[in-house]
C-alpha cells in the first residue's frame, strides 16, 4: 500500500479560490466567491444568515435573495476575520441582507465585517470593525483599529480611521489598492 499523501493547508477550487482547511464557512450554498479569492485559517464566514420574510407574505415575486455573501476576484481574507451579512428590521422581522465585496480587496487579520457593501481596491487594516449596513466605496483605506459606525458611507478615495471612524485623509490619485493577484499567487496551494 502506498504511503498516504499529506493534505495541504488550502483547498483550491476550479475557479482558483484558495480556502484554508481551518476556516469556518457556514451556509456555503449562499456564498459566491468570484475567483482567485484567498480565505486563510480561522476566518468565519456566516453564509447561513439569510434574508427572511414575514409569514404572511405569499407572493412569489417577493422571494428573498438566496445569496447572503458575494466576494469578488482577488479578495484576501486574513486570519481571524469574521464576515457576517448586515441585518435590520424588515417588515416587522429582524432580517439579514446580502453583503457584497468587490474585486481586489484586502482584509487584514482580526477584522469584523458586517457592511452592506465594500467596493473594489479596498484595504482594511488589522483589527478594524466595519459596522452594520455600512457602505465602503471603491479605492478606500480603513486604518488599523478603526471602528466604522453602522450605516456610515465612506466615499471614493478616502482614508478613514479612529473610534468612531471618520475621514482623516485622501488617497493619492492613481492609488491601486492591494495587489490581490500577487497575494493570491504567493499563498500556498
Secondary structure, 3 states (H helix, E strand, C coil): CCCCCCCCCEEECCCCCEEECCCEEECHHHEEECCCCEECCCCEEECCCCCCCCCCCCCHHHCCCCCCEEECCCCEECCCCEEECCEEEECCEEEECCEEECCCEEECCCCEECCCEECCCEEECCCCEECCCCEECCCEEECCCCEECCCCEECCCEEEECECCEEEEECCCCCCCCCHHHHHHHCCC
